[in-house]
Amino acid sequence: MKMGKRRYINNMIKKNSTAIAAGTSLLAVPTLIFLMSCASVPSPTLTSTFSPGEWEGGTTVRTMYGALEGLSDKANTYAWLGIPYAAPPIGDLRWQKPLPPEPWRGIRRAKSFGAKPVQRSIMTGLATGSEDCLFLNVWRPATGEKKLPVYVWIHGGANTSGSSDGSRNYRGHALASSANLVFVSVNYRLDVLGWFAHPALHTGDPETDSGNFGTLDLIAALGWVRDNIAAFGGDPGNVTIAGESAGALNVFTLLMAPKAKGLFHKAVAESGYTRQSKLNAKEFAEDLARRLAIFQERAATEKEANEFMASLGAQGTAKWLREAKPGELLKFSKSTTGSILSLPNPIFDGTLLPSQGFAGLSDPAWSSTVPLIVGTNKEETKLFLSLQGQSHRNPDYQKLADATTAAWKAEGADAVADALDSLGAERKVYVYRFDWGAPDKDGNSVMGKRLGAQLGAAHAIEVSFFLQTDSIYGNIFFLPFSPMANDKGRLDLQTKIGSYLANFVRTGNPNGEGFGATGELPYWKAWDAGEAQPSFLVLTADSLEAKIRTEEGRTLKSAVLLDIATEGSDSFKEKLQKVLPLLE
């Protein structure tokens, strides 16, 4: 056993003894003895010797793991950054379900973000970040109010990149201030460190053996929120989870995870997707291990790699994999097709997540019944077409964007709404389409004609509107997508989206007083799967004011494919075939 783990266990034994003397049970002694004898098996949830404090209206708070000193931030908020919500998943804890963090004495400074998760650098392709990455951040208004709603933000990045501070958009001060809530953003393990199911790593614990370590991290973060958020003035009984892109995909999985039930009460999913990876998780992991063995010159062929691992046995193979450098692992996790979806992704194991995959969203045995806001952008795939090097001057560019975006909407919004609404009247689903930036019929856009044609209402452009940060596309590009010419309309739309969200996090209904035909904001009707043309909200603005409206209709993937087959030219279909690997 490594000294770091032994020291951790010994410290917990000492703290356990203190807690038992105080009348608080932490962990059964036999379990600790078993843990010491088998370092590869994680312990049950530990409880700290500290009791969370009450919100007292200042930058010092007391969590169950120790006291934190935060800072004053923008928009009259307080912030606490880089808070550990789990033990570092390093060494023997790589590819284990998250353990609680070790408590600390004294006051811990929480004024800077924790390390971002290990990931492949976009610029160099090399590994960057740290495995010691399980941190979260908290913002709240600088007031004395308690029992505020809680908003937990899950960043996107194809589950292979990003972090809770990876974008200016992700700062929580703006939404915390405007919606009067407690905002939490969270890191989680990514790529093969987050989702990896090699049989040699099996411990007999079903959660660990699922391979869904990134999902388990998010559930652990929600457990931390339940146990500690009252110290920041938040209400653990009113938690909304929210995410964009892969963050929204993770919201969908949390909606189906039995272990997450009761930890959140509402959800928001922006531009999520439900197309499952074609890769078999076990086969992927075993192939990666073989390629790693060849790369390390422990074998020359796949056959020799299998023989090498057989000679190590399961425990030896697990040890060898855990000793591999992160960069070596990431070297063999990259998709060979350029797809954003055929990468390490949630594993539908039948225990942590349903074996039927996203079909579990319509299965009452798996699916949660919390209210949901879900939607997509009008031109999602223009971002990916642009990153692929395609130009809006291509005569088929807009058609390609329209067809692939329609498929995204069908799978990532409308089909999800149909599945969840089918569970019964108690489940309310509110669907939107974000149109800001998309060119009109004359080719004009609030971004300007060129940027509107090239990117328009592309993937992720809605994030700053939902998080109220007004930092258009700061998470991907540093371009002036928010010129002064569209200030009034852009900010009006941001404010109105914030009003819907503020109502939703409090009541589960985005509508509030003054909403409707005679009010300032259109009434947002819930999706009705029984209607031939269900209602959804269109979120957009011109240069001067928001232009939110209601539309009706359902996008079906089968109809999208039929349109392509019957109306697309041979030239268009040929170009489409080159684009589809992005989404497969």
N, C-alpha and C positions, 0 to 999 in steps of 0.2 A: 504493500500500500504506500502511495506517495505521501510525503510529509504534509503537503498542503491539505489533503483530504483527512489525514489523521488528526491534524491540528483542528480542522473544522469540527470533526466529530467530538474530540475531547472538549472543545469549547462548548458545544451544545450539551454534552453530559453535565458539565459544571453548571450551565445555565438551567438545565432541567432540574438539577438538585435544588437550586435556589427557588425555582418556581414551585416545586412540590412542597417545599417548606412554607411557601406563601399560600399554598392551597390551589395552585394552578397547575394542572397536568400538561406536560409538553409532549412527551413521547414515552411509550412503554419501554422500560429498561431492556426487556428481551429483544425488542426490535432494534435497539441501539447495538446490542451485542451481535445480533445477526448482521447489521450493517457493517460493523467492524470486520466481520469474518468474510464478507463478500462485497468488495468495493464496487462491483459493477452493478449492484442493485440499488436503486435510489430509495431513500427513506420515505415514509408517509409524510404528510404535511406537518411541519414543525410550527410551534407557536412561540412567539417571543416572550421574554420575561417582562417586557414593557407593556404598558397599557396606552392605547392612543389617547391623546388629549382632546379637549374641546377646542373649537375654533375661537380664538381670542382676538382676532382682528389685527394681527401683525405678521411679520416675516418669519418668526420662529414658530415652528409647529412640532408636535410630538407624535410620531407614528409608533406602531407596535415594535419597530426595530430600532428606534432611537430618535433623537431630536434633529431637526433640520433647520438651517438658516438659509432663507431664500433672499430675494431681492425685489425692489420695486421695478416695474416694467412699464411699457407704453400703455396708453389708454387707461391710466389710473388702475393698473392691475398689480398684483403680486405674482411672482413666479418662483418655482422651485424646480431646478433642472438637474438632470443626471441622477435621479433617485434609483437605487438598485431595488428591483422588485423580485429578483431571484438570485441565487448563487451563480457565480461565473461558470458557464458550461464548458469548462476547459479540462484538459487531462482526462481523468476517468469519467468526468461528467459530460464529455462530448457525446452526443447522441444518447443522452439520458433525458427523461422528463425533468422539467425544472424543479430544483429544490428552493426553499425559501432562502432569502439572504441572511447572512450572519448579522445579528444585532451589533450595534456599536455603542461605545460609551462617549459621553460628551456630546457636543453639537457638531454635526456634519455639515460642511459647506455644500450648498446646493445651488450654485450660481453659474455653473457651466454645464454644457451638455456632456453626456457620457459618450464613449466611443461608439461609432457606427458599426453595424454588423459586418463581418467579413463578406466581401463581394468582389466581383471583377470590375476593375476600373474601366469606365467608358473610354477614357483617353488612351490608356496603355494596354488594357487587357490583362494586367497583372493584378494579383490579389491585393486588396487594401482593406482597412478596417481591422477590427479585433473580434476574437471569439468572446471576450469579456464585454458583452454588449447589452445585457438585459437591464436596460434603464428606461425609466419613463419620466415625463415632465408634467408639471401641474401649473396652470394659471387660474386665477380667480380675481374678481373685482376687489379693490382695496376698500372694502366695507366691512361692517360687522355682521352682515346677514349670514344665517345658517340655513341648512336644508335646501341648498341650491341644487338645481338639476345638474347632472354630470354628463359630459360629452366626451367620449373616448374615441380619438382619431387614430385610424390605422392607415399608414402610408402605403402607396402603391409602388410599382417597380417590378412587375412580373414575378414577384416573390424571389427575385435574384438580386435586386439592387435597391438603394434608397435607405433612408433612416428617418427617425422622428424629427430631425433638424436638417434634413436634406434639401429643404426649400424654404425660401422666405414665406411662401404660402402657408407653411405648416405651423407658424408661430400661433400660439393660442390666445394672445392678448386681445385681439380684435373681437373674436366671437365671445370670449368670456365677458368682455365689457358690454358689447351691444346686446347680447341675449341674456346677460346677467346669470351666468352659469359657471361651473367649474369645468375647465377644459383639461383633458389628459391626452398626451401623445405618447406613443410607445414604440420602442425598438423590439424586434423579434428576429430569431435566427432565420437566415436566408439560404437559398440555393440548396446544395447537398448537405449543408450543416443544419438546415431547417427541415428538409424532407428527404429521408434516406432510410431504406428498409432492407438492409443486408441481413440475411438469416444469422450470420455469426454474431450480430449485435443483440440477438434476442436474450431476454432475461427471465421470461416467464411472466413479466408484468404486462398486461394487455395494452396499456396506454403507451409505454415505452416501445413495445414491439410493433405498434402501429406505424412507427416511423414518422409520425406527424409532430415533429418537435417544434416547428414554428407555430403550429396551431396550439399546441400545449403551452407555449410561451404566452400567447395571447390570452388563453384561459387563465394562466397564472397571474397575468397583469390584471385581469378583471377580478380575480380573487383578492389581489392587493387592494384594488379600489373598494371592494366590499368591506374590507377590514380596516381601511385607513382613511378613506376619503372624508369621513365626518370631521377629522382633525383639521381639514382644510375648509370646512363649512359646506361640504357637499352632502347630498342625500344618497346613501347607498341603495335606497329603495327606488330611485329614479335615475337610472343609467341608460344613456343612449350610446350604442356603438355606431361608428360611421367610418366609411373608407371609400377610396377611389381606385378604380382599376383593379389590380391585384388585392388592394385593401378591401374593395367591395366583394371580390371573390371570397376573401377571408370572412367577411360579414356573412355571406351566404353559408359558408361552412359552419360558422358559429351558430347560425340559426338551426342547424341540424345536429349539433354536438350535444349529447345528453349531459356531458360534464359542464357545459356552459349554461345550462338552463338555470334561470333564477339569478344569474349574475348581471343580466341586462334586461331592459324593459321596453326598449324601442330601438329601431335600427334605420340607418340611412345608407344606401348603396348607390354610388355614383359610377357609372360606366363599368359595371362589373361584367363578367362573362361566365358562362356555365359550360363551355365546351371543354370536355375532359381530355387530358393528355392521352395520346395513343400508346404511350410507353407503359409497359408493365413495370411497376415499381421494383419488384424483386429482380427481374431480369436486368433492369437498368443498373441497379446497385451492384449486382454480380459482374456485369460487364465493366463498370467503372473500376471495380477492384482488380479485374484482370489487366486492364490497361495500365493501372497504377503499378502493378507488379512488373510489367514489361518496361514501363518508363523508368522504374528504379533499378532496372537490370537484374531483377531477381528471377526473371524468366525471359525467354526469347520468343515464346509462342503462347497462344491462349491455353493450349494443352499443358504446357509447363507451368503456366500461371495457376491453373487449377491444381496441379500437383503440389506446387509451392504452398498454397493455402491449405490443402489437405494435410500436408506435413505439419503445419502449424496447429491444426485443430481449430475448433470454433473460438476458444478463448484466446489462442495465440493470434488468430486472424483479427479478432476484435481489437486486441492490443496493438497490432501492426497498423490497422486502419486509424486508430485513435492517435497514433504517433506520427501519421502523415502530416506534412505541412499543408496549411489551408490552400496555398497556391497550387499544390499538386492535385488536390481534390477538385478545385475549380477548373483546372486545366481540362478535365475530362467530363465536365457537366454541361458544357456549352452545346446548344442545339446545332446540329449540322445543317438544318434547313433554313435557319434564320427566323424560325417561328418564335412568337412570344408565349406560346401556350404549351409546346411540347418540351417544357423544361421541368425540373423538379417541382412538383405541385402537390396539393393535398392528396393524401392516399386514402381511398375509401375502403377501409379495412373491415367494416362490419362491427367495430367496437367503439372507437372514438367517432367515426363518421360512417354513414350508412353504406353498405356494400353496393347499393343500386346507384350510387353517385348522386348527382343533383336531382334525380327523380325523387330523392328523399324529401325534397322541399314540399311535395304534395302528399307525403305520407304522415298521417297524424301520429304514428308511433315514433317519428323522428323529429318532425318539424315543430319549431316554436310558433306560438300564435301572437307574438308581439307585433304592434303596428310597424309598418315599413314605408319609407319613402324610397323609390327606386326610379332610375332614369338613365338616359344616355344623351350624348350630344348629337347634333344634327349631322355632323361631318367627322365622326370619330376617326376614321382611317386616313384622313388627310395627313395627320401627323406621321403615320407609318409610311405612307407613300412618299412623303417628303424626306424622311430619314433613309428611304431606299434610293433617293436621288432622282425621283420623278418630278417633272415640272408641270405646273398648271397650264403651260403652253401646249402640252400634249392634248390633242382634241378629245381623247377618251378619259382624261384625268378626272373630270367631274363625274362622269358615268361610273368609273371605277370606284370613286369615293362613295357615291350614292348606293351602289349595289352592295359593297362590303359593309357599309355602315348600316344599311337596312338589315342585313343578316345579324349584325351586332345587336341592334335594337330588338330584333325578334327573340334572340337567345338571352340577352342580358337584362331585358326589362319586361317585355310583354309576356313571354313565356313564364318568367318568374312570378309576375303578378297573377297570371292565370292559375299557376300551381298553388300559390299561397292563398288566394281568394277562395279557392275550391275547398279550403279547410273549414269554412263556415263564416257566419256573419261577424263573429267576434274578432276576426282578423281583418284589419283595414289596411289596404295597400293604396298608396298615392303615387301615381306615375307622372313623370315629367319628361319633356324633351328640351334640352338647352340649345337655343338657336343663335345666341349672341355671337356676332362675327361672321355668320354665314352670309354670302352675297345674295342680294335680291334678284329678281328676274332680269334686271338690267345690269347685273354684275357689280353693283355698288355694295360696299360693306363699311361698317363703322370703323373697321381697322384700316381702311384704305383699299383700293381696288386690288392691288397686287397681293397684299397679305391675305385679304379675304379670299381671293382665288386660290392661293397656295395652301392656306391653313384654315381660315374660316372658323367655324365652330368645331374645332378639332378636339381630339382626346386630351383631357386634363385641363382644358381652358376654363372650365367652370369652377375649379378648385378654389381660386381666390375669391370668387363670388360667394360660395358656400361658407368659406372660413372668414369672409369679411376683411381680407387683407389687402385687396386692391393692388396686387403685385402680379399682374397678368403675365403668365407663362414664366415666372421666375424660376420654376422648377425644372424647366428644360432649356428654354432659350432666353437670352438677355436682349430681347428686341423691343422696340417701343410700340407694343401692341395697344398701349393705352394713351394715345396722344390727347392733348388738351381738347381737341375738337369733339371727342366723345365722352368727356368727363361727366357731364350732367346725366346723360342717359345711363352710362355705365354704373355710376355710383347710386343712381336711383334704383336700378335693377338689383344691385348688391344689397341695398337697404331692404328692399321688399322681399328678397329671398331670405334675408335675416329675420324678417317678421314672421314668415311662415315657419322657419326653423325654431324660433323662440317659442311659438305656440306649440309646435310638435313635441319638443323636449319636455314640456310641462304637462301636456294633456294627451299626447298621442294623436292629436288632430291638428293639422297645420292651420286650420281656419280659426279665426278669433273674432272678437267684437269689431264691427265695421267691415267685415269681409262679405262680399256678395255683390248683388246687382247694383246696390246703391252705395256700396262702400268703396274704400280706396283700392282694395285688392280683390281680384276675382275669387269667387268661391272655388276651392279645390275639391272637386268631387272624387270620392274614392272609386277605385277601379271596380267594375262589376264584370266578373268573368262570364256571367250568364248573358250579357248583352252582346249582340252582334258587333256593335260599334262602341266599345267602352270609352270612357272619357279620360283625357289626360291634360296636363297643363303645359303650355309652351312658354318658356322663360326667355325673353329677349328684350331688346331696347333699341331705339334709334339714338341719334346723337344727343337728344334732349331729355328723353324720359323713357321709363320702362314701358314695354308694350306686351304685358302678360295677357294671354288669352287661353281659352279652352278649345281643344280640338277633340275629335272623336275618331276612333279607328284602332285596328289591331294589325300589327305587322307579323306575318307568319313566315317562317323560313322557307316552307314549301312554296309559298307564293313568290318569294324572292327568287328562288331557283327556277321556277317556271317562267318568270319574266325574263330572266337571263337566257333561258333556253329558247324562248320563242321570239324575243325581240332583239337580242344582241347580235351584232354582226360578227362574222368570223374573226375579224381583226380584234374586236373588243374581247371576244371569248379567249383569244390567244393571250392577250395582255392580262386578262383576269386570272388565267392559270398561273402566271408568274407572280401574281399578288397573293393568291390564296395561301401559299405556304406561310405567310406572315401570321395567319389566323388558324392554322391547323396544328 
